[in-house]
């Protein structure tokens, strides 16, 4: 089956994550069901279904069912990648998805936590005798300090941490390797954590930096649950409690404190600068301060020129 060949291709050659593979498979299955009223079609039937008219109908059905423009565009990306795969194999000549107008997405600024809100969390006294609680605190600390994606954190190994150079090596999307500098305080905390960790889990055949309470490799939902549990009752944290919000927070705070976009791009592991430019927004507080100090009518209570 062509769809299975495609999933193997994006897994082995493109090295897409399991999450992306599943999303692409689901999108293709949904399209086939919509276009044929069947969950199974032959390869030749599938090729016949890949027309701009059928794809437009797929979009319309999604919009009618209440799907967001972003969700529909993600499904179209899966269809487009599949069609490009078919072109490479000389099965079709052109990509029909490119002839279809994509729904316009509302641009949303990334949510982020304030510096003050995060300080409320990190300034709390922690019971380091409870290893699970201590590990969770270190996870949140490292997510915010490094801007790691949750999958990157789950895959970290002890060998990725170089305390002598104060860096952590990360294998990101597409198996791209990057190094992230860590503040000395973070390195010291990681060294203390590792002492406790090795006594708690002397057997660690995978060499992972973090393990679940049962000694297994972290899974994505586990990381989500840790962040939500740790930040849910902290005063001043109003944004969504997720690993990605911590990543957004780091990028925003670095930018607000003078870091250049290229440096932030390298830290976050973005493939292009365009992905990083979303962080060029300012927090309302910074925007307000800039306005009050720069606008001639805002200075001296608006008396300028009177």
C-alpha positions as CSV (number, residue, x, y, z in Angstrom):
1,X,0.0,0.0,0.0
2,X,1.2,3.4,-1.0
3,X,0.2,5.0,2.3
4,X,2.2,2.5,4.3
5,X,5.2,3.0,2.0
6,X,4.9,6.7,2.6
7,X,4.8,6.3,6.4
8,X,7.9,4.1,6.2
9,X,9.6,6.8,4.1
10,X,8.9,9.6,6.5
11,X,10.0,7.4,9.4
12,X,13.2,6.0,8.0
13,X,14.4,8.6,5.6
14,X,12.9,11.8,6.8
15,X,13.1,10.7,10.5
16,X,9.8,12.4,11.5
17,X,8.7,11.8,15.0
18,X,6.2,9.1,15.9
19,X,3.7,11.9,16.7
20,X,4.1,13.4,13.2
21,X,3.8,9.9,11.6
22,X,0.6,9.3,13.4
23,X,-0.8,12.7,12.5
24,X,0.0,12.1,8.8
25,X,-1.5,8.6,8.8
26,X,-4.7,9.9,10.4
27,X,-5.0,12.8,7.9
28,X,-4.6,10.4,5.0
29,X,-7.1,8.0,6.5
30,X,-9.6,10.8,7.0
31,X,-9.2,11.9,3.4
32,X,-9.7,8.4,2.0
33,X,-12.8,7.9,4.1
34,X,-14.2,11.3,3.0
35,X,-13.4,10.7,-0.7
36,X,-14.5,7.1,-1.0
37,X,-16.8,6.4,2.0
38,X,-14.5,3.5,2.7
39,X,-11.5,3.0,5.0
40,X,-9.7,0.9,2.4
41,X,-9.1,1.6,-1.3
42,X,-6.6,0.2,-3.8
43,X,-3.6,2.2,-4.8
44,X,-5.0,3.0,-8.2
45,X,-8.3,4.2,-6.6
46,X,-6.4,6.3,-4.2
47,X,-4.5,8.0,-7.1
48,X,-7.8,8.8,-8.8
49,X,-9.1,10.4,-5.6
50,X,-6.2,12.9,-5.4
51,X,-7.8,15.7,-7.3
52,X,-8.1,19.5,-6.5
53,X,-11.9,19.2,-6.5
54,X,-11.9,16.3,-4.0
55,X,-9.4,18.1,-1.8
56,X,-11.5,21.3,-1.8
57,X,-14.4,19.2,-0.7
58,X,-12.3,17.7,2.1
59,X,-11.5,21.3,3.3
60,X,-15.1,22.3,3.1
61,X,-16.2,19.3,5.2
62,X,-13.6,20.1,7.8
63,X,-14.7,23.7,8.1
64,X,-18.3,22.7,8.3
65,X,-17.5,20.3,11.2
66,X,-15.9,23.1,13.2
67,X,-12.2,22.3,12.6
68,X,-9.8,25.3,12.8
69,X,-8.0,26.6,9.8
70,X,-4.7,25.5,11.4
71,X,-6.0,21.9,11.9
72,X,-7.1,21.7,8.3
73,X,-3.8,23.1,7.0
74,X,-2.0,20.5,9.0
75,X,-4.0,17.8,7.2
76,X,-3.3,19.5,3.9
77,X,0.4,19.4,4.7
78,X,0.2,15.7,5.2
79,X,-1.6,15.3,1.9
80,X,0.9,17.5,0.1
81,X,3.9,15.5,1.5
82,X,2.2,12.3,0.4
83,X,1.7,13.8,-3.1
84,X,5.4,14.9,-3.3
85,X,6.3,11.3,-2.3
86,X,4.2,10.0,-5.2
87,X,5.9,12.5,-7.6
88,X,9.3,11.2,-6.5
89,X,8.2,7.7,-7.4
90,X,6.9,8.8,-10.8
91,X,3.3,7.8,-9.9
92,X,1.8,11.3,-10.4
93,X,3.1,14.3,-12.3
94,X,1.9,17.3,-10.2
95,X,0.9,18.0,-6.7
96,X,-2.9,18.6,-6.6
97,X,-2.7,20.2,-3.1
98,X,-0.8,23.1,-4.6
99,X,-3.8,24.0,-6.8
100,X,-6.0,24.4,-3.7
101,X,-6.4,27.6,-1.7
102,X,-5.6,27.0,2.0
103,X,-7.8,28.5,4.7
104,X,-6.3,31.6,6.2
105,X,-5.1,31.1,9.8
106,X,-5.5,33.6,12.5
107,X,-2.1,34.6,13.8
108,X,-1.8,34.0,17.5
109,X,1.1,35.3,19.5
110,X,2.8,32.6,21.6
111,X,1.7,32.6,25.3
112,X,4.5,33.1,27.8
113,X,4.9,33.4,31.6
114,X,6.2,36.6,33.2
115,X,9.6,36.7,34.8
116,X,7.9,37.6,38.1
117,X,5.5,34.6,37.9
118,X,8.4,32.2,37.2
119,X,10.4,33.7,40.1
120,X,7.4,32.9,42.3
121,X,7.8,29.3,41.4
122,X,11.6,29.0,41.6
123,X,11.8,30.9,44.9
124,X,9.6,28.3,46.6
125,X,11.3,26.1,49.2
126,X,11.6,22.6,47.8
127,X,11.8,19.3,49.8
128,X,14.8,17.8,48.1
129,X,14.5,14.7,50.2
130,X,11.5,13.7,48.1
131,X,13.3,12.6,45.0
132,X,10.2,12.7,42.7
133,X,9.4,16.3,43.7
134,X,13.0,17.3,43.3
135,X,13.2,15.7,39.8
136,X,10.0,17.5,38.8
137,X,11.5,20.8,39.9
138,X,14.7,20.2,38.0
139,X,12.7,19.3,34.9
140,X,10.8,22.6,35.0
141,X,14.1,24.4,35.7
142,X,15.8,22.8,32.7
143,X,12.9,23.3,30.3
144,X,12.9,27.0,31.1
145,X,16.7,27.4,31.2
146,X,17.2,25.7,27.8
147,X,14.0,26.1,25.8
148,X,13.9,22.3,25.2
149,X,11.0,20.7,23.5
150,X,9.4,18.0,25.6
151,X,10.6,15.2,23.3
152,X,14.1,16.6,23.5
153,X,14.0,16.6,27.3
154,X,12.6,13.0,27.4
155,X,15.5,11.8,25.2
156,X,18.3,13.5,27.1
157,X,21.1,11.3,28.4
158,X,23.6,12.0,31.1
159,X,26.3,12.0,28.5
160,X,24.6,15.0,26.9
161,X,25.4,17.2,29.8
162,X,29.0,18.6,29.8
163,X,29.5,20.3,33.2
164,X,33.1,21.4,32.3
165,X,31.9,23.4,29.3
166,X,28.5,24.3,30.9
167,X,26.6,23.0,27.9
168,X,24.0,20.4,27.0
169,X,23.9,18.7,23.7
170,X,20.4,18.2,22.2
171,X,19.2,16.0,19.4
172,X,16.3,17.9,17.9
173,X,13.9,17.6,15.0
174,X,15.4,15.7,12.0
175,X,18.2,14.4,14.3
176,X,19.8,17.9,14.2
177,X,22.4,18.3,17.0
178,X,22.8,21.6,18.8
179,X,24.6,22.7,21.9
180,X,22.9,25.0,24.5
181,X,24.9,27.0,27.0
182,X,23.7,26.7,30.6
183,X,24.2,29.2,33.4
184,X,26.6,28.1,36.2
185,X,23.7,27.9,38.7
186,X,21.9,25.5,36.5
187,X,25.0,23.4,36.0
188,X,25.5,23.2,39.8
189,X,21.9,22.2,40.3
190,X,22.2,19.5,37.7
191,X,25.3,18.1,39.3
192,X,23.5,17.9,42.7
193,X,20.5,16.3,41.0
194,X,22.8,13.7,39.3
195,X,24.2,12.6,42.7
196,X,20.7,12.0,44.0
197,X,19.6,10.4,40.7
198,X,22.4,7.8,40.6
199,X,21.7,6.8,44.2
200,X,17.9,6.4,43.4
201,X,18.5,4.6,40.1
202,X,21.9,2.8,40.1
203,X,20.7,0.7,37.2
204,X,20.1,3.0,34.3
205,X,21.0,1.0,31.1
206,X,19.7,3.7,28.8
207,X,21.8,6.3,30.5
208,X,18.9,8.8,30.5
209,X,19.0,12.0,32.5
210,X,15.4,11.6,33.7
211,X,13.3,8.6,34.5
212,X,9.8,8.0,35.7
213,X,9.1,6.9,39.3
214,X,9.2,3.3,38.0
215,X,12.6,3.8,36.4
216,X,11.3,4.0,32.8
217,X,12.2,6.5,30.1
218,X,10.0,9.6,30.2
219,X,7.1,9.7,27.8
220,X,5.6,12.9,26.5
221,X,2.4,13.0,28.6
222,X,4.6,12.5,31.7
223,X,6.4,15.7,30.9
224,X,3.2,17.5,30.3
225,X,1.8,16.2,33.6
226,X,4.9,17.3,35.5
227,X,4.7,20.9,34.2
228,X,1.0,21.2,34.8
229,X,1.3,19.8,38.4
230,X,4.3,22.0,39.3
231,X,2.9,25.3,37.9
232,X,-0.8,24.9,38.5
233,X,-1.0,26.7,41.9
234,X,1.8,29.3,41.4
235,X,0.7,32.9,41.7
236,X,1.2,35.0,38.6
237,X,1.3,32.3,36.0
238,X,-1.8,32.8,33.9
239,X,-0.7,31.2,30.6
240,X,-1.3,27.6,29.8
241,X,0.9,25.3,32.0
242,X,2.8,23.4,29.4
243,X,6.4,22.6,28.4
244,X,5.9,24.7,25.2
245,X,4.9,27.8,27.2
246,X,8.2,27.5,29.1
247,X,10.0,27.4,25.8
248,X,8.0,30.5,24.6
249,X,8.9,32.2,27.9
250,X,12.6,31.7,27.5
251,X,12.6,33.0,23.9
252,X,10.5,36.0,25.0
253,X,12.6,36.9,28.0
254,X,15.9,36.5,26.0
255,X,14.5,38.8,23.3
256,X,13.3,41.4,25.8
257,X,16.7,41.4,27.4
258,X,18.6,42.1,24.2
259,X,19.4,38.7,22.7
260,X,19.5,38.7,18.9
261,X,17.1,36.6,16.9
262,X,19.9,34.4,15.4
263,X,21.1,33.4,18.9
264,X,17.6,32.6,20.0
265,X,17.1,30.6,16.7
266,X,20.2,28.5,17.5
267,X,19.1,27.9,21.1
268,X,15.6,26.8,20.2
269,X,16.8,24.7,17.2
270,X,14.6,26.4,14.6
271,X,15.4,25.5,11.0
272,X,14.7,29.0,9.8
273,X,14.7,32.5,11.2
274,X,11.0,32.9,10.2
275,X,10.0,30.5,13.0
276,X,11.8,32.6,15.5
277,X,10.4,35.9,14.4
278,X,7.1,35.2,16.1
279,X,8.9,36.1,19.3
280,X,9.4,39.7,18.2
281,X,6.3,40.7,20.1
282,X,6.7,42.5,23.4
283,X,5.1,41.9,26.7
284,X,2.5,44.5,27.5
285,X,4.6,45.7,30.4
286,X,7.6,46.4,28.2
287,X,5.4,47.9,25.5
288,X,3.8,50.2,28.0
289,X,7.1,51.3,29.5
290,X,8.4,52.0,26.0
291,X,5.4,54.1,25.2
292,X,5.5,56.1,28.4
293,X,9.2,56.9,28.0
294,X,9.3,57.5,24.2
295,X,6.0,59.1,23.2
296,X,6.1,62.9,23.5
297,X,2.5,63.1,24.6
298,X,3.0,60.5,27.3
299,X,5.9,62.3,29.0
300,X,5.2,64.7,31.9
301,X,1.6,63.8,32.0
302,X,1.0,64.8,28.4
303,X,2.0,68.5,29.0
304,X,4.6,68.5,26.2
305,X,4.0,71.4,23.8
306,X,1.6,73.2,26.1
